[in-house]
């Protein structure tokens, strides 16, 4: 330090969010001087600002990693859901369907906009739709598992029979928050 002409030095430590020391923030002078309490206070405040920024950076990095992990998890779910051999769907607690897997759309030739809510009734055979609605509505209202067989119209206009099941997904208190069906 003397070779650089430094004759006076004041420093305060900077710590990582883990508490480990990273280094110090210092003020140097090529003149001999007595540092005042105000000088030390300014240095401490500056070091605190740096440590706060380091904490924010760490939080942003954790958030980024969390979002990336969630995105990867969502991608794995979509890959799984769209490649199982069954039709799959999800509904809210009341039974309004808000999601189908790609197999459903491929078979029925419909869109989510057409099928959202109770739009699925349009692809049920007219001789069976009232029975299916009555049974599934009862299960949605009581929170009990559902199972039924019925014919569905494919994109080609032909009806084929399917076995369908749905289970309520519950929160920690036991309340139904959504349904998952195949």
PyMOL commands that set and color helices and strands:
alter all, ss='L'
color gray80, all
select helices_A, chain A and resi 2-4+37-83+102-108+112-115+119-123+129-142
alter helices_A, ss='H'
color red, helices_A
select strands_A, chain A and resi 8-15+21-29+89-92+97-100+146-153+159-170+176-181
alter strands_A, ss='S'
color yellow, strands_A
deselect
rebuild
show_as cartoon
